Amino acid sequence: MSKESAIALGKLKAAFRRLPLPDKFSRLVSLLLDHLNRDTLICWPSRGRLAQLMGCSEKTVQRNLRAIRELGLFDLETVGADEMRQRAGNKLKVTDRHTYTIYCLNADHPLWKGEGLGHAKEVIKSATWRGVAERCQQQVPNTPQSPNGELLTGAVPSLLMDAEEGRYRPQRRGTVPYPSNGDGTVSGTFSLLNNAVDSCVV
């Protein structure tokens, strides 16, 4: 790699790290840039290795890789052991039963220049929160019903979004109408601490 190309890659890294993007996404992209082979502009770190360096789960890495792929910052290619041996040579111990993901830098992407930030944030939000939202929806308990089959209003908590972490969390407590001994309704409480409705508190 020429000195000019090395300087250009260094400037690209520095410019990207100044962009106001979600922390985990920015850290993952920075790690891929740090792993790049300066001659070929490709790298092949495993998801486990990336998760270890980031201090997060492999699922978090996978969600952010989805955003990278959808944005097109890197071209992702999955190859088998034979192809990986040809690409990596003696630089990597290749196991026959594994597949490998190769990341190739798309140096012409406008985001490296800070262009299209609004669109990039929407793509990142959609890709990284999608799975979290689906899992939280599955954890919401069924809406309690009164003896005549009517839904008790307010019994299902909403999903609140933590803007800083980009995660959904269930509203923990609230007050709902709740039947008691056939004498009408009283004030009760619910909680999602155990994914179930709490005992009624009179």
ABEGO torsion letter per residue (X at the ends): XBAAAAAAAAAAAAAAAABBBBAAAAAAAAAAAAABBAAAGBBABBAAAAAAAAGBBAAAAAAAAAAAAAAGABBBBBBBAAAAAAAAEAABBBBAABBBBBBBBBAABAAAAGBGAAAAAAAAAAAAAAAAAAAAAAABBBBBBBAAGBBBBGABBBBBBBAAAGBBBBBABBBBBBBBGGAEBBBBBBBAAAGBBBBBBX
